[in-house]
Amino acid sequence: MPRQSQGQSQEKPGLQVERTALSWERSALGLLAAGAILLFRQSGPVSVGRILLAVASVLLAVLVLGLGHRRRRRTAVIRVVRGRNVVSAARTEVPLFGWAVAGFAAATVVLLLLPY
């Protein structure tokens, strides 16, 4: 087994980065499904509010794909600190995604509570 220098990691990074990228894609698909459910649900006529929420879900899905791509690029750079692999924290992507989904959920609840 070849000896490694001090600046190199003794382990290869696991599949955490790939699983994280896939979770961003699953979240985008979930937002698209939520928009489709709002648009095509059976009760009541298609209203402007439902169409706007469906469009918002598509835009959020695109935002999530962009944030996931950005996060994937940032996690591609793995530093080694004291023999451990260190990836930069998601201080922008995760809060932005969380607030966007919370706003979408609140708008959905308000729409569903409004009378037709």
C-alpha positions in Angstrom: 0.0 0.0 0.0 1.5 3.3 -1.0 2.2 5.8 1.7 0.2 9.1 1.4 1.6 12.5 2.1 0.2 14.6 4.9 -2.0 16.8 2.7 -4.0 13.9 1.3 -7.0 12.2 2.7 -6.7 8.5 3.7 -10.3 7.9 2.6 -12.1 8.6 -0.6 -15.2 10.7 -0.2 -18.3 8.6 0.0 -21.4 8.8 -2.0 -22.8 11.5 0.3 -22.2 14.2 -2.4 -24.1 12.2 -5.0 -27.0 11.4 -2.7 -27.3 15.1 -1.8 -27.4 16.0 -5.5 -30.1 13.4 -6.1 -32.1 14.8 -3.1 -32.1 18.2 -4.8 -33.5 16.6 -7.9 -36.2 14.7 -6.0 -37.2 17.9 -4.3 -37.7 19.6 -7.7 -39.8 16.7 -8.9 -41.9 16.9 -5.7 -42.6 20.6 -6.4 -43.6 19.8 -10.0 -46.0 17.1 -8.7 -47.4 19.6 -6.2 -48.1 22.1 -8.9 -49.7 19.4 -11.1 -52.0 18.3 -8.2 -53.0 21.9 -7.6 -53.8 22.4 -11.3 -55.5 19.2 -12.1 -57.4 18.4 -8.9 -61.0 17.4 -9.5 -63.1 19.7 -7.3 -64.0 23.1 -8.6 -63.1 25.1 -11.7 -59.5 26.0 -12.6 -59.0 29.4 -11.0 -56.4 32.0 -11.6 -54.9 31.3 -8.2 -54.4 27.6 -8.9 -52.7 28.5 -12.2 -50.4 31.0 -10.5 -49.5 28.4 -7.9 -48.8 25.8 -10.6 -46.5 28.3 -12.4 -44.9 29.1 -9.0 -44.2 25.4 -8.4 -42.5 25.1 -11.8 -40.4 28.2 -11.1 -39.5 26.8 -7.6 -38.5 23.5 -9.2 -36.2 25.4 -11.6 -34.8 27.3 -8.6 -34.2 24.0 -6.7 -32.4 22.5 -9.7 -30.2 25.6 -9.9 -29.5 25.5 -6.2 -28.7 21.8 -6.4 -26.3 22.4 -9.3 -24.6 25.2 -7.4 -24.4 22.9 -4.3 -22.9 20.1 -6.4 -20.2 22.4 -7.8 -19.4 23.6 -4.2 -19.2 20.0 -2.9 -16.9 19.0 -5.7 -14.2 20.8 -3.8 -13.3 18.7 -0.8 -10.6 20.0 1.5 -8.7 17.8 3.9 -8.5 19.2 7.5 -6.7 17.2 10.1 -7.1 14.0 8.1 -10.8 14.5 7.5 -12.7 15.4 4.3 -14.5 18.7 4.8 -17.1 20.1 2.4 -18.4 23.7 2.6 -21.6 24.3 4.5 -24.9 25.0 2.7 -25.5 28.3 4.3 -27.2 29.8 1.3 -28.9 27.0 -0.6 -30.8 25.2 2.2 -32.3 28.3 3.9 -33.3 29.8 0.6 -35.0 26.5 -0.5 -36.6 26.2 3.0 -38.1 29.7 2.9 -39.3 29.3 -0.7 -41.1 26.0 0.1 -42.6 27.5 3.2 -44.0 30.4 1.2 -45.3 28.1 -1.4 -47.0 25.9 1.3 -48.5 29.0 2.9 -49.9 30.2 -0.4 -51.3 26.8 -1.1 -53.1 26.6 2.2 -54.6 30.1 1.7 -55.8 29.1 -1.8 -57.4 25.9 -0.5 -59.2 27.8 2.3 -60.6 30.4 0.0 -64.2 29.7 -1.2 -64.7 29.1 -4.9 
